[in-house]
Amino acid sequence: MNRKNFFLLLGFLTILFTPFIRAQAVENNEVDYSIKAIIPENQVNKDLSYFDLRVEPGANQTIEVQVNNFSDKAEKYSVEVNTAQTNGNLLIDYNSITLPENSINSVPISELIDYPEEVEIPPQKAGIISFEIKVPDEPFTGILLGGIHIKKDFSDESSDDTGKIKSEYDYILGLRLSENDESVTPNIEFSTVAASNISNNAGVTVQLKNPTATTIKGVSMTGNIYLGDSDTPVISREIENGSIAPQSIFDLFFFNGQTGGTQPLEAGDYHLEMEIRDNADNHWEFNEAFKISAREAQKVNNQIFTTEQDNTMLYIVIGILCALVVGLLIIWFIKKEQKRRQKEKRKVQKAKTQKSKKRKKE
């Protein structure tokens, strides 16, 4: 049975983000739990359904999330607080509990909060999960952005008695901290470009970063990669309506052909032309020359494609060895036959000699 993905939006829809359900393998649409942010007094906009908090340096605050268990049995729920990152499709991602090794986020929101990693809620009851926020002592301008991720333990519900796959879904509730209304000018910087194996597809990965403590919204990107002096791009990509998380480093993937059917990379001198705009009329252009060496291209291609090898020399060597073996066998048989004939000849001569001696005695 095919799996389906759907998103059930919860609460007031905002441009930035909202809490949502991510569901997979939906065979029945019953939702047996939900979550709700208990909005505190220091909420910047009380009409929002996620946390948008105005905090002070060094402050401690407890925020609460209500989890409603609609099922007829006690349920366990896993809890995470994740720092917002940017994925390869230019979308803000709140799902990863780990930061990349080369993260540029100076104050990850996930490191400021203590919370239980698992809670259990009785049947037909609502439970409260508390999150203890420790605001950094050092003042900051801009925002700290993340998401509270809550998911029921579905380990006992992967399928029912009929074999139908049941729904698994989780919620992400936004969490944003700020200390003032001072605006931050967004910026995007180029980092690296290189040949890559992108989920078993040949292509080029362009790494960019947003070093500023602000979200970049309404992002459009156009990128073209050229080989040599050609005016025709060999690889292109466009993205519309993207968003970039604060202080995030991210990879943009350029596939060498259609995803799932990419072509082998060719070694050579390339150059990248990329243009990015946001909904505040900010504009960035990148023109970067780079090279894909024969070794780099071969490394990526060998990981993805089955190549036909020229086995001519192998066949020649095998043929020579076989000829040597056959030749040795022929020589061995010839020598063996010569020895046999010599032995037979000696027997005949010996018999003649004995017969001659016998006649003389008579």
One Martini backbone bead per residue (centre of mass of N, CA, C, O) as a GRO file, in nm:
protein
  362
    1MET     BB    1   0.096   0.036   0.023
    2ASN     BB    2   0.075   0.355  -0.009
    3ARG     BB    3   0.226   0.641   0.096
    4LYS     BB    4   0.123   0.940   0.269
    5ASN     BB    5   0.137   1.298   0.269
    6PHE     BB    6   0.050   1.533   0.535
    7PHE     BB    7  -0.075   1.862   0.639
    8LEU     BB    8  -0.191   1.990   0.951
    9LEU     BB    9  -0.307   2.285   1.022
   10LEU     BB   10  -0.250   2.485   1.318
   11GLY     BB   11  -0.400   2.754   1.366
   12PHE     BB   12  -0.249   3.040   1.296
   13LEU     BB   13  -0.149   3.168   1.006
   14THR     BB   14   0.191   3.225   0.909
   15ILE     BB   15   0.472   3.316   0.751
   16LEU     BB   16   0.677   3.180   0.928
   17PHE     BB   17   0.502   2.988   1.142
   18THR     BB   18   0.349   2.678   1.258
   19PRO     BB   19   0.180   2.455   1.394
   20PHE     BB   20   0.204   2.095   1.309
   21ILE     BB   21   0.116   1.814   1.119
   22ARG     BB   22   0.290   1.510   1.052
   23ALA     BB   23   0.195   1.270   0.809
   24GLN     BB   24   0.178   0.907   0.774
   25ALA     BB   25   0.014   0.656   0.657
   26VAL     BB   26  -0.294   0.722   0.579
   27GLU     BB   27  -0.585   0.531   0.666
   28ASN     BB   28  -0.676   0.708   0.906
   29ASN     BB   29  -0.798   1.036   1.039
   30GLU     BB   30  -0.731   0.998   1.328
   31VAL     BB   31  -0.695   1.221   1.608
   32ASP     BB   32  -0.551   1.147   1.944
   33TYR     BB   33  -0.385   1.428   1.945
   34SER     BB   34  -0.278   1.744   2.098
   35ILE     BB   35  -0.162   2.089   2.089
   36LYS     BB   36  -0.082   2.377   2.321
   37ALA     BB   37  -0.012   2.696   2.376
   38ILE     BB   38   0.071   2.876   2.668
   39ILE     BB   39   0.030   3.202   2.682
   40PRO     BB   40   0.215   3.455   2.785
   41GLU     BB   41   0.268   3.785   2.876
   42ASN     BB   42   0.545   3.806   2.681
   43GLN     BB   43   0.385   3.820   2.431
   44VAL     BB   44   0.392   3.993   2.145
   45ASN     BB   45   0.159   3.810   1.994
   46LYS     BB   46  -0.155   3.691   2.103
   47ASP     BB   47  -0.263   3.575   1.815
   48LEU     BB   48  -0.063   3.363   1.835
   49SER     BB   49   0.011   2.996   1.854
   50TYR     BB   50   0.295   3.073   1.922
   51PHE     BB   51   0.609   3.150   2.040
   52ASP     BB   52   0.659   3.517   2.112
   53LEU     BB   53   0.923   3.635   2.297
   54ARG     BB   54   0.999   3.876   2.544
   55VAL     BB   55   1.323   3.924   2.666
   56GLU     BB   56   1.589   3.906   2.911
   57PRO     BB   57   1.883   3.923   3.028
   58GLY     BB   58   1.916   3.639   3.241
   59ALA     BB   59   1.651   3.512   3.225
   60ASN     BB   60   1.379   3.322   3.368
   61GLN     BB   61   1.154   3.075   3.210
   62THR     BB   62   0.824   2.933   3.203
   63ILE     BB   63   0.681   2.713   2.976
   64GLU     BB   64   0.370   2.583   2.820
   65VAL     BB   65   0.233   2.260   2.715
   66GLN     BB   66  -0.052   2.119   2.585
   67VAL     BB   67  -0.164   1.775   2.609
   68ASN     BB   68  -0.404   1.585   2.427
   69ASN     BB   69  -0.569   1.281   2.524
   70PHE     BB   70  -0.815   1.094   2.331
   71SER     BB   71  -0.763   0.827   2.429
   72ASP     BB   72  -0.817   0.501   2.609
   73LYS     BB   73  -0.507   0.545   2.677
   74ALA     BB   74  -0.206   0.559   2.773
   75GLU     BB   75   0.051   0.797   2.672
   76LYS     BB   76   0.349   0.851   2.495
   77TYR     BB   77   0.587   1.135   2.471
   78SER     BB   78   0.803   1.300   2.275
   79VAL     BB   79   1.071   1.550   2.337
   80GLU     BB   80   1.172   1.855   2.161
   81VAL     BB   81   1.435   2.105   2.102
   82ASN     BB   82   1.487   2.292   1.804
   83THR     BB   83   1.692   2.433   1.585
   84ALA     BB   84   1.682   2.633   1.332
   85GLN     BB   85   1.697   2.545   0.985
   86THR     BB   86   1.829   2.487   0.652
   87ASN     BB   87   1.741   2.346   0.366
   88GLY     BB   88   1.779   2.231   0.026
   89ASN     BB   89   1.483   2.403  -0.033
   90LEU     BB   90   1.455   2.669   0.123
   91LEU     BB   91   1.372   2.571   0.427
   92ILE     BB   92   1.252   2.567   0.733
   93ASP     BB   93   1.391   2.356   0.997
   94TYR     BB   94   1.257   2.171   1.304
   95ASN     BB   95   1.369   1.843   1.315
   96SER     BB   96   1.664   1.884   1.419
   97ILE     BB   97   1.868   1.806   1.703
   98THR     BB   98   2.111   1.865   1.522
   99LEU     BB   99   2.402   2.021   1.435
  100PRO     BB  100   2.623   2.115   1.238
  101GLU     BB  101   2.962   2.118   1.254
  102ASN     BB  102   2.955   2.418   1.091
  103SER     BB  103   2.811   2.592   1.271
  104ILE     BB  104   2.696   2.956   1.316
  105ASN     BB  105   2.546   2.929   1.584
  106SER     BB  106   2.592   3.106   1.881
  107VAL     BB  107   2.267   3.065   1.992
  108PRO     BB  108   2.117   2.794   2.056
  109ILE     BB  109   1.801   2.730   2.169
  110SER     BB  110   1.843   2.426   2.263
  111GLU     BB  111   2.063   2.526   2.498
  112LEU     BB  112   1.831   2.699   2.686
  113ILE     BB  113   1.660   2.424   2.743
  114ASP     BB  114   1.454   2.257   2.977
  115TYR     BB  115   1.329   1.910   2.952
  116PRO     BB  116   1.134   1.652   2.892
  117GLU     BB  117   1.170   1.366   2.681
  118GLU     BB  118   0.924   1.229   2.847
  119VAL     BB  119   0.568   1.158   2.851
  120GLU     BB  120   0.267   1.077   3.045
  121ILE     BB  121  -0.082   1.029   2.957
  122PRO     BB  122  -0.382   0.987   3.036
  123PRO     BB  123  -0.682   0.903   2.960
  124GLN     BB  124  -0.870   1.164   2.870
  125LYS     BB  125  -0.626   1.378   2.899
  126ALA     BB  126  -0.440   1.658   3.022
  127GLY     BB  127  -0.111   1.781   2.974
  128ILE     BB  128   0.188   1.933   3.117
  129ILE     BB  129   0.467   2.099   2.967
  130SER     BB  130   0.781   2.205   3.080
  131PHE     BB  131   0.991   2.501   3.002
  132GLU     BB  132   1.325   2.601   3.068
  133ILE     BB  133   1.443   2.929   3.038
  134LYS     BB  134   1.780   3.054   2.955
  135VAL     BB  135   1.888   3.353   2.920
  136PRO     BB  136   2.132   3.519   2.811
  137ASP     BB  137   2.344   3.755   2.945
  138GLU     BB  138   2.395   3.837   2.665
  139PRO     BB  139   2.301   4.049   2.456
  140PHE     BB  140   2.058   4.055   2.181
  141THR     BB  141   2.002   4.079   1.832
  142GLY     BB  142   1.709   3.965   1.728
  143ILE     BB  143   1.675   3.610   1.683
  144LEU     BB  144   1.551   3.308   1.831
  145LEU     BB  145   1.509   2.985   1.668
  146GLY     BB  146   1.243   2.731   1.697
  147GLY     BB  147   1.120   2.393   1.805
  148ILE     BB  148   0.853   2.203   1.930
  149HIS     BB  149   0.870   1.847   1.959
  150ILE     BB  150   0.582   1.623   1.928
  151LYS     BB  151   0.544   1.259   1.994
  152LYS     BB  152   0.397   0.975   1.968
  153ASP     BB  153   0.395   0.641   2.058
  154PHE     BB  154   0.376   0.401   1.771
  155SER     BB  155   0.494   0.107   1.822
  156ASP     BB  156   0.187  -0.036   1.871
  157GLU     BB  157   0.062   0.106   1.570
  158SER     BB  158   0.156   0.016   1.274
  159SER     BB  159  -0.090  -0.198   1.289
  160ASP     BB  160  -0.365  -0.379   1.235
  161ASP     BB  161  -0.561  -0.661   1.201
  162THR     BB  162  -0.580  -0.596   0.874
  163GLY     BB  163  -0.286  -0.451   0.793
  164LYS     BB  164  -0.318  -0.161   0.824
  165ILE     BB  165  -0.182   0.140   0.806
  166LYS     BB  166  -0.103   0.374   1.034
  167SER     BB  167  -0.085   0.667   1.178
  168GLU     BB  168   0.181   0.920   1.172
  169TYR     BB  169   0.232   1.198   1.396
  170ASP     BB  170   0.337   1.543   1.441
  171TYR     BB  171   0.456   1.827   1.631
  172ILE     BB  172   0.519   2.186   1.571
  173LEU     BB  173   0.627   2.449   1.789
  174GLY     BB  174   0.694   2.759   1.797
  175LEU     BB  175   1.013   2.946   1.885
  176ARG     BB  176   1.059   3.293   1.988
  177LEU     BB  177   1.331   3.520   2.056
  178SER     BB  178   1.341   3.855   2.206
  179GLU     BB  179   1.463   4.199   2.316
  180ASN     BB  180   1.384   4.366   2.051
  181ASP     BB  181   1.307   4.591   1.759
  182GLU     BB  182   1.563   4.567   1.621
  183SER     BB  183   1.690   4.568   1.323
  184VAL     BB  184   1.808   4.327   1.073
  185THR     BB  185   2.035   4.285   0.829
  186PRO     BB  186   2.043   4.085   0.583
  187ASN     BB  187   2.249   3.791   0.483
  188ILE     BB  188   2.447   3.639   0.216
  189GLU     BB  189   2.691   3.375   0.193
  190PHE     BB  190   2.957   3.232   0.055
  191SER     BB  191   3.133   2.914   0.063
  192THR     BB  192   3.075   2.651  -0.137
  193VAL     BB  193   3.183   2.429  -0.418
  194ALA     BB  194   3.081   2.089  -0.528
  195ALA     BB  195   3.103   1.778  -0.596
  196SER     BB  196   2.820   1.535  -0.571
  197ASN     BB  197   2.646   1.302  -0.371
  198ILE     BB  198   2.287   1.316  -0.402
  199SER     BB  199   2.124   1.069  -0.316
  200ASN     BB  200   2.230   0.912  -0.575
  201ASN     BB  201   2.319   1.188  -0.718
  202ALA     BB  202   2.445   1.384  -0.959
  203GLY     BB  203   2.635   1.686  -0.859
  204VAL     BB  204   2.600   2.012  -0.700
  205THR     BB  205   2.722   2.186  -0.410
  206VAL     BB  206   2.591   2.476  -0.246
  207GLN     BB  207   2.726   2.682   0.007
  208LEU     BB  208   2.553   2.871   0.249
  209LYS     BB  209   2.493   3.182   0.453
  210ASN     BB  210   2.331   3.312   0.756
  211PRO     BB  211   2.476   3.539   0.991
  212THR     BB  212   2.203   3.640   1.080
  213ALA     BB  213   1.940   3.730   1.332
  214THR     BB  214   1.741   3.647   1.077
  215THR     BB  215   1.476   3.612   0.876
  216ILE     BB  216   1.440   3.496   0.539
  217LYS     BB  217   1.187   3.596   0.316
  218GLY     BB  218   1.074   3.536   0.011
  219VAL     BB  219   1.259   3.336  -0.154
  220SER     BB  220   1.460   3.364  -0.451
  221MET     BB  221   1.621   3.128  -0.688
  222THR     BB  222   1.894   3.151  -0.932
  223GLY     BB  223   2.079   2.884  -1.102
  224ASN     BB  224   2.397   2.853  -1.287
  225ILE     BB  225   2.594   2.609  -1.472
  226TYR     BB  226   2.913   2.623  -1.632
  227LEU     BB  227   3.111   2.504  -1.908
  228GLY     BB  228   3.348   2.687  -1.949
  229ASP     BB  229   3.260   2.909  -2.230
  230SER     BB  230   2.975   2.858  -2.207
  231ASP     BB  231   2.627   2.992  -2.242
  232THR     BB  232   2.525   2.708  -2.155
  233PRO     BB  233   2.378   2.545  -1.922
  234VAL     BB  234   2.415   2.231  -1.745
  235ILE     BB  235   2.297   2.362  -1.474
  236SER     BB  236   1.974   2.409  -1.306
  237ARG     BB  237   1.793   2.637  -1.068
  238GLU     BB  238   1.470   2.691  -0.896
  239ILE     BB  239   1.331   2.908  -0.634
  240GLU     BB  240   1.031   2.958  -0.442
  241ASN     BB  241   0.927   3.068  -0.144
  242GLY     BB  242   1.148   3.092   0.062
  243SER     BB  243   1.353   3.017   0.363
  244ILE     BB  244   1.576   3.154   0.625
  245ALA     BB  245   1.755   3.091   0.886
  246PRO     BB  246   1.911   3.189   1.146
  247GLN     BB  247   2.226   3.123   1.160
  248SER     BB  248   2.274   2.953   0.876
  249ILE     BB  249   2.387   2.656   0.717
  250PHE     BB  250   2.365   2.560   0.360
  251ASP     BB  251   2.243   2.340   0.104
  252LEU     BB  252   2.252   2.340  -0.251
  253PHE     BB  253   2.100   2.146  -0.509
  254PHE     BB  254   2.256   2.030  -0.821
  255PHE     BB  255   2.134   1.850  -1.075
  256ASN     BB  256   2.248   1.623  -1.335
  257GLY     BB  257   1.942   1.635  -1.390
  258GLN     BB  258   1.717   1.417  -1.306
  259THR     BB  259   1.584   1.291  -1.047
  260GLY     BB  260   1.702   0.953  -1.070
  261GLY     BB  261   1.853   1.055  -1.375
  262THR     BB  262   2.139   1.120  -1.373
  263GLN     BB  263   2.448   1.232  -1.487
  264PRO     BB  264   2.756   1.222  -1.540
  265LEU     BB  265   3.032   1.374  -1.457
  266GLU     BB  266   3.245   1.637  -1.575
  267ALA     BB  267   3.540   1.734  -1.628
  268GLY     BB  268   3.630   2.078  -1.530
  269ASP     BB  269   3.553   2.411  -1.596
  270TYR     BB  270   3.361   2.622  -1.384
  271HIS     BB  271   3.056   2.830  -1.336
  272LEU     BB  272   2.872   3.034  -1.107
  273GLU     BB  273   2.529   3.161  -1.121
  274MET     BB  274   2.369   3.365  -0.862
  275GLU     BB  275   2.029   3.456  -0.753
  276ILE     BB  276   1.896   3.650  -0.471
  277ARG     BB  277   1.571   3.706  -0.322
  278ASP     BB  278   1.344   3.906  -0.134
  279ASN     BB  279   1.055   4.067   0.015
  280ALA     BB  280   1.270   4.332   0.079
  281ASP     BB  281   1.467   4.382  -0.174
  282ASN     BB  282   1.686   4.192  -0.154
  283HIS     BB  283   2.026   4.131  -0.300
  284TRP     BB  284   2.207   3.849  -0.451
  285GLU     BB  285   2.536   3.776  -0.593
  286PHE     BB  286   2.700   3.492  -0.763
  287ASN     BB  287   3.049   3.438  -0.881
  288GLU     BB  288   3.188   3.110  -0.939
  289ALA     BB  289   3.480   2.942  -0.970
  290PHE     BB  290   3.532   2.592  -1.070
  291LYS     BB  291   3.658   2.254  -1.017
  292ILE     BB  292   3.650   1.930  -1.181
  293SER     BB  293   3.810   1.666  -1.139
  294ALA     BB  294   3.872   1.353  -1.240
  295ARG     BB  295   3.863   1.233  -0.956
  296GLU     BB  296   3.594   1.361  -0.860
  297ALA     BB  297   3.415   1.250  -1.083
  298GLN     BB  298   3.481   0.950  -1.038
  299LYS     BB  299   3.389   0.927  -0.748
  300VAL     BB  300   3.092   0.995  -0.798
  301ASN     BB  301   3.029   0.798  -1.035
  302ASN     BB  302   3.109   0.529  -0.883
  303GLN     BB  303   2.871   0.562  -0.667
  304ILE     BB  304   2.629   0.552  -0.900
  305PHE     BB  305   2.758   0.411  -1.147
  306THR     BB  306   2.774   0.170  -1.401
  307THR     BB  307   3.072   0.059  -1.537
  308GLU     BB  308   3.252  -0.013  -1.825
  309GLN     BB  309   3.508  -0.234  -1.862
  310ASP     BB  310   3.831  -0.286  -1.988
  311ASN     BB  311   3.928  -0.642  -2.048
  312THR     BB  312   4.157  -0.699  -2.251
  313MET     BB  313   4.409  -0.756  -2.076
  314LEU     BB  314   4.285  -0.985  -1.916
  315TYR     BB  315   4.235  -1.171  -2.159
  316ILE     BB  316   4.529  -1.190  -2.248
  317VAL     BB  317   4.645  -1.312  -1.991
  318ILE     BB  318   4.462  -1.561  -1.989
  319GLY     BB  319   4.551  -1.668  -2.265
  320ILE     BB  320   4.849  -1.705  -2.197
  321LEU     BB  321   4.811  -1.899  -1.961
  322CYS     BB  322   4.660  -2.115  -2.119
  323ALA     BB  323   4.886  -2.167  -2.325
  324LEU     BB  324   5.097  -2.255  -2.119
  325VAL     BB  325   4.941  -2.493  -2.004
  326VAL     BB  326   4.904  -2.645  -2.269
  327GLY     BB  327   5.205  -2.664  -2.339
  328LEU     BB  328   5.291  -2.820  -2.087
  329LEU     BB  329   5.106  -3.063  -2.137
  330ILE     BB  330   5.228  -3.145  -2.409
  331ILE     BB  331   5.514  -3.188  -2.312
  332TRP     BB  332   5.443  -3.403  -2.100
  333PHE     BB  333   5.319  -3.608  -2.299
  334ILE     BB  334   5.564  -3.641  -2.482
  335LYS     BB  335   5.764  -3.738  -2.266
  336LYS     BB  336   5.594  -3.976  -2.173
  337GLU     BB  337   5.588  -4.118  -2.450
  338GLN     BB  338   5.892  -4.147  -2.483
  339LYS     BB  339   5.937  -4.321  -2.230
  340ARG     BB  340   5.751  -4.551  -2.315
  341ARG     BB  341   5.898  -4.626  -2.577
  342GLN     BB  342   6.174  -4.681  -2.449
  343LYS     BB  343   6.076  -4.906  -2.265
  344GLU     BB  344   5.969  -5.094  -2.491
  345LYS     BB  345   6.239  -5.116  -2.640
  346ARG     BB  346   6.396  -5.250  -2.406
  347LYS     BB  347   6.218  -5.499  -2.383
  348VAL     BB  348   6.269  -5.607  -2.669
  349GLN     BB  349   6.577  -5.627  -2.651
  350LYS     BB  350   6.585  -5.817  -2.405
  351ALA     BB  351   6.428  -6.047  -2.537
  352LYS     BB  352   6.624  -6.098  -2.770
  353THR     BB  353   6.875  -6.163  -2.600
  354GLN     BB  354   6.759  -6.410  -2.445
  355LYS     BB  355   6.693  -6.576  -2.700
  356SER     BB  356   6.985  -6.593  -2.810
  357LYS     BB  357   7.113  -6.735  -2.563
  358LYS     BB  358   6.938  -6.991  -2.575
  359ARG     BB  359   7.031  -7.097  -2.854
  360LYS     BB  360   7.335  -7.133  -2.786
  361LYS     BB  361   7.293  -7.353  -2.567
  362GLU     BB  362   7.157  -7.560  -2.773
   0.00000   0.00000   0.00000
